[in-house]
Amino acid sequence: MKIKSKRKLLISILAVVLVMIFGVGIYSYTVYDNAKNTINEKMYNPVESIDLEVVKKKVKEEKPLNILLLGVDQRGDDPGRSDALMVLSLNPKENSAKLVSIPRDTRTEIIGHGTSDKINHAYAFGGPEMSIATVENLLDVELDYYVRMNMEGLSDMVDAVGGITLNNSLDWYDEGYYKKGYHYAKGELNLNGPQTMGYVRMRYLDPRGDFGRTERQRQVIQGVLDKGASIGSVTKINEMIDVLGNNMSTNMDFTAMKDLMFNYKDTRKNFSTYQLQGTGTKIDGVYYMTVSDEEIQKVHNMLLKKS
């Protein structure tokens, strides 16, 4: 069943954090100060619900971490909704990382608002704080960091890394967001920023509906990671930092990101993805995805590395 949506697809790209985690040489002489100042002065935004002293101890002891990724369409005074919502789990002992997508229409209790609603409404009701509390309650996991990125930064980020390469499983022409008639041929694609936006936004031509779209989200994240990790140009790294400074907020300061780079950089060696599964249904005329207790437990165990 295809999901009816009035909003554009959003994707959360944890570019600076992930690129640092996975070993890009961000600490070269010419970019160090730019990265430090941009992160600490423009991106750093702590939240009350996460005790950073506890998290610092986890990082020092190289314990598993869970990072909430929020993709937000925020324009003017509109707080936006987290139409892309994922949990990135990093396990340095196993050198593994898992990216779990939570469909935006997932019906759950919105912690702090006293209602059950679509999970993406948590951000509109209470920003990162309410999103963190709601995801923690849904999956019964502890989140250590969050990263919020505005959709408008995605196109610029892909261009900043020089475009991305990915494998496309469908064949279609873009008649949607950019209306440029770009042909997304089946097979390997090399995409620039605007082409990437069309790729991740497409839904109605995909027989898998929103599930296919979230799979493309994960492909793009992987594509940015792969390209970002291979970048050696100081100019490109500075461009990436500037894009993120204008579009991203997180409760990680520069020191926290530096610690993650040293302690968690090898988690990229075994990178896997998963999407929370559920059943489409209508309640009072509104579409939701309902998720079984068994599926919730499965994802909980997955993030905590339980069998």
Secondary structure, 3 states (H helix, E strand, C coil): CCCCCCCCCCCCCCHHHHHHHCCCCCCCCCCHHHHHHHHHHHHECCCCCCCHHHHHHHHHCCCCEEEEEEEECCCCCCCCCEEEEEEEEEECCCCEEEEEECCCCEEEEECCCCEEEECCHHHHHHHHHHHHHHHHHHHCCCCCEEEEEECHHHHHHHHHCCCEEEEECCCEECCCCCCCCCEECCEEEEECHHHHHHHHHCCCCCCCCHHHHHHHHHHHHHHHHHHHHHCCCHHHHHHHHHHHHHHEEECCCHHHHHHHHHHHHHHHHEEEEEECCCEEEEECCEEEEECCHHHHHHHHHHHHCCC
